[in-house]
Structure formats: structure tokens, C-alpha cells
Amino acid sequence: MDLNEIKARLNQMQTASTGQNKGDGKQLFWKPSVGKQTIRVVPFKYNTSNPFTEMQFYYGIGSKKVMPSPLNWGEKDPIKEFSKQLRQSNDKENWRLAKKLDAKTRVFAPVIVRGEESEGVKLWQFGKEIYEAFLQMAADEEVGDFTDILNGRDIKLNTVGPESTGTPYNKTTISPSMKTSTLSDDEALVEKLLAEQPDPKKVFKPLSYDEMKGALQEWLSPEDTEEGDIVSEPAEDFDSDIKEAPKSNYSLSTKPVVKKSKTDQFDDLFGDEEDDDLPF
């Protein structure tokens, strides 16, 4: 792990915060359960300098539960473009809608669960709070490269449920093990863990520009949805087999006015609070 790159990313996140006051998904992804668990972040096969993969996702737009932004693959994103156009107007409602159309950042890390090493490397996805905790951990000279296969550190997790968080979601906190340790004493297992890893950018299937426009139009079109209806709730799990959205000749414009009641309900899907553990 390149600690200079990790420290640089931590600095970027802190600066931004100050400025702003193939397979079955259930096998690929791992999610902490309520209680205490121990994991190990594995050196990432597809980026040896940084084990964390940042990706952008949209939730509840059109009939889709989760849509990865084409920006994840360096492609144009019509929803991003539309949001940018909304911000170029002087209309308060346009700005409000633009904020709700902003993609959410999710971060993926390759991990093994202690006691379940035989199940191989899985992807743990989390939000900004846990991500920043990981970056601070790596930037701490007393911790350093916790992914090192010989002298790294296990990560201790403590997860509490909705009864403690007061939200529909669990909340996980992380801390490094006090002692360094090897990834595994089994050399064959270590080789397997380093070689057989899922790549988030290959797990998810990018949608075409027209498909993304179609999903946006579906949500914006009042004739397609009765007032007060929410088309889709956030997904419980990532779905790598996202169905195609309807094709559309929709042209990006700031003129269409979205019904206020629908925008209000969009607030519930895209709240401003930091959800440490989104429901998927």
C-alpha cells in the first residue's frame, strides 16, 4: 500500500469536508453483522498502491434501485450533465433538485473475515465515515500499512443495530489490532487470496448513455407516475444484473418542473446525513 497516496486522499477528503461545513452478489459482497467481528484488508490485486475503490451510484431514479454512474468507467454521465445544467439556472427548485440528483460515493475494500478465510476474498462496501477512519489509520505512523501480508494488522469491527443508532440502519466502527500479524501462515492460501479477488468495476455493469437518460426521464415525467408515488426504494443488496431502462429521446433541459411532492419524497431517499451503512 502506498502510504503517500493514502495520506493524500485523506487530505482531499478533509479539505472537502471543511469546504462543505462475476458471480452471485451474495458471495461477492460481505456485510458486518451486529456484534464484534475481525477482518483483514487484503492487498488489492488490481491496484497494489491502494486497496480502496471509490465508485459513484444513483438510488431510486426511475424504476431502478441502484445505477452505477458511467463516470466510474470514464464515460459521460447524463444525470451528472443534467444536474450541472440545473445548477446553471437561478431557480431555487432547480438547485434543490440538482443536489438530490448527486451520486452517492461508495467505497469497496477486498477483505477476508477471520475464521472464514476458506471463503476467500469478498468486497466490503461502506461510506465516507468508515473510509476516512481507514485512511486515518493508514496515515498513523504507529499503524501504517495494515494490508501488509507479513506485518499488517487485523481490523476489529463493532456493529450496533437500529435500536442503538435510532435509524433503520446498522452502524459499524473500526479499530486496528494492537499486534501485527501475517495474512496467513498457509503460503498456498496467501497466494490464492492475492490472486482470486473480485474487481468492483467488473462486478457492476455500466449502463449506456441512453439508458441513463431513459431512467432519468422516467423519474421526471409526471405522466408516467402518479403524484406522491416513489418509483423505487433503495436496494437491499447490490444487483449486478440491472435490467435495461427504457430508451428515450429525452433532451437535457432545465425547463421541466418536477412536482414538489415527488422532490420532497426524494429527500427521504437522498438525505444529507451520513449513513455509515446504507441498506444494500
Residue pairs with C-beta under 8 A, 6 or more apart in sequence:
1 43
1 48
1 49
1 50
1 51
1 138
1 145
1 146
1 147
1 148
2 49
2 50
3 138
3 139
3 144
3 145
5 49
5 50
6 50
6 135
6 138
6 139
7 135
7 138
7 139
9 50
9 52
9 135
10 132
10 135
10 136
10 138
10 139
13 128
13 131
13 132
13 135
14 132
22 202
22 203
22 240
23 198
23 203
25 203
25 237
25 238
25 239
25 240
26 237
27 122
28 122
28 123
28 198
28 203
28 240
29 122
29 123
29 124
29 125
29 237
29 238
30 111
30 113
30 122
30 123
30 124
31 124
31 277
32 124
32 157
32 159
32 170
32 172
32 277
33 159
34 159
34 160
34 161
34 170
35 158
35 159
36 156
36 157
36 158
36 159
37 113
37 114
37 156
37 157
37 159
38 113
38 114
38 115
38 154
38 155
38 156
38 157
38 177
39 111
39 112
39 113
39 114
39 124
39 154
39 155
39 157
40 111
40 112
40 114
40 147
40 152
40 154
40 155
40 183
41 51
41 109
41 110
41 111
41 134
41 146
41 147
41 152
41 155
42 51
42 110
42 111
42 112
42 121
42 147
42 183
42 193
42 194
42 197
43 51
43 110
43 147
43 148
43 149
43 194
44 50
44 51
44 52
44 53
44 109
44 110
44 147
44 197
45 110
45 194
45 195
45 197
45 199
46 53
46 197
46 199
47 53
51 109
51 110
51 147
52 107
52 108
52 109
52 131
52 134
53 107
53 108
53 109
53 200
53 201
54 105
54 106
54 107
55 68
55 69
55 72
55 105
55 106
55 107
55 108
55 200
55 201
55 204
56 68
56 69
56 71
56 72
56 103
56 104
56 105
56 106
57 66
57 67
57 68
57 69
57 103
57 104
57 106
58 64
58 66
58 67
58 68
58 69
58 79
58 101
58 103
58 104
59 65
59 66
59 67
59 104
59 234
59 235
59 269
59 270
60 219
60 230
60 231
60 232
60 233
60 234
60 266
60 269
60 270
61 67
61 79
61 101
61 215
61 216
61 218
61 219
61 231
61 232
62 214
62 215
62 216
62 217
62 218
62 219
62 231
62 232
62 245
63 215
63 218
63 231
63 232
63 245
64 215
64 232
64 242
64 243
64 245
65 232
65 233
65 234
65 235
65 239
65 280
66 234
66 235
66 238
66 239
66 242
66 280
67 207
67 212
67 215
67 242
68 204
68 205
68 206
68 207
69 77
69 79
69 80
69 103
70 76
70 77
70 206
70 207
70 209
70 212
71 77
71 80
71 103
72 201
72 204
72 206
73 201
73 206
75 206
75 209
76 209
77 103
77 212
78 209
78 212
78 213
78 216
78 252
79 101
79 103
79 212
79 215
79 216
80 103
81 252
82 101
82 216
82 252
83 98
83 101
83 102
84 98
85 252
85 253
85 254
86 94
86 95
86 97
86 98
86 101
86 254
87 94
87 95
87 98
88 254
89 95
89 254
91 254
93 257
93 258
93 260
93 263
94 254
96 263
97 258
97 263
97 266
100 263
100 266
100 267
100 270
102 270
104 127
104 270
104 278
105 127
105 128
106 125
106 126
106 127
106 278
107 125
107 126
107 127
107 128
107 130
107 131
108 123
108 124
108 125
108 200
109 123
109 124
109 125
109 126
109 134
110 121
110 122
110 123
110 197
110 198
111 121
111 122
111 123
111 124
112 119
112 120
112 121
112 122
112 183
112 193
113 119
113 122
114 154
117 184
117 189
117 193
120 192
120 193
120 196
121 193
121 196
121 197
121 198
122 198
123 198
123 200
123 203
125 238
126 172
126 276
126 277
127 274
127 275
127 276
127 277
127 278
128 274
129 274
129 276
130 172
130 174
130 276
133 173
133 174
134 174
137 143
137 146
137 174
137 176
138 144
138 145
138 146
143 153
143 176
145 152
146 152
146 153
146 155
146 176
148 180
149 182
149 183
149 190
149 194
150 182
150 183
151 180
151 181
151 182
152 180
152 181
152 182
152 183
153 176
153 177
153 179
153 180
153 181
154 176
154 177
154 181
155 174
155 175
155 176
155 177
156 174
156 175
156 176
156 177
157 172
157 173
157 174
158 172
158 173
158 174
158 175
159 170
159 171
159 172
159 173
159 277
160 170
160 171
161 170
162 168
162 169
162 170
164 171
165 171
167 275
168 279
169 275
169 276
169 277
169 278
169 279
170 276
170 277
171 276
171 277
172 276
172 277
182 190
183 190
183 193
184 190
184 193
203 238
203 240
204 238
204 240
205 240
205 241
205 242
207 215
207 242
207 244
207 245
210 247
210 248
211 244
211 245
211 247
212 245
213 248
213 250
213 252
214 245
214 246
214 247
214 248
214 250
215 245
216 250
217 248
217 250
218 224
218 225
218 231
218 245
218 246
218 248
219 225
219 231
219 262
220 250
220 256
220 258
222 258
222 259
225 231
225 262
227 259
227 261
227 262
228 261
228 262
228 265
229 262
230 262
230 265
230 268
230 269
233 269
234 269
234 278
234 279
234 280
235 279
235 280
236 279
236 280
237 280
238 280
